[in-house]
Amino acid sequence: MTKVLIPIHGGGWGYQLGEIVKMLRDEADFCYMLEPYGKRPDQAGFPQGTYFVAPRFQNTGSGSILTSLRGALGTFLRSLAFMRRERPDVVIGLGSPASVFMLLAGRFMGCETIYIESITRVKTPSRALKACRMLAAAKHIFVQWQELAEVMPGTRYDGNVI
């Protein structure tokens, strides 16, 4: 069975990730990266699996740049350590900045990496998508709106997750 590492976020990201898990539930074993404010897999209704908690992470526009840099580096290093132990085949990120650095660690470890832009991004990309492209953090980048695919070269539109 394929082992998939995904983040667990709160809010709309969590709902979209839950839909992805439903699609893959019978074909994959899961492990997770939890955001500090995220729920554990059992609390979020996801299948059982091991997990690690990413450091506190803020967008540079909403807090200290130093906190953001520590969060980015910490997420990358914790992701590497977790991936060495768990050996996921696929890493899927969605929406958050922490996902970008988890995906970057996945690329470094030779995993198949997939970034999915949030469904709320119709015409303009998120900072996370921009960072993902700039850092080449994901081999595959999907958007959920044709309009966004048209203005973001290198992305792919195959429909919506939800």
C-alpha angles and dihedrals in degrees: 000000000000115000113221127193114204134166122244111219133170127247125014094346089059091051092051091048089050089057090051091050090051089054093050101033096107095041103044148049113222138218124176149215110211122205110226089256095040128108125249114256093259091050092050094049093249125137117272116276145139119275146182130207118239118222121261107286130189132185109249089243094058105044148350118338088217090056090050093050092048089048092049095048093041092050091049093049095043089047091052093050092047093047092051088056100038101033100209118196095207133029118199121191129186130190109318129098090235089060090060093059092043088054091047089055088049091054089049089052093048096250124147103258128204128181119194118194115225117266088237090070105085106151107003129049124239122243087251092058091047091050092046091055094042093051094038086232096157131043091207124037119189128189124195098220129060090218091062093046089056093058098037112065114207094034127108132218117206099154135280128313091220 
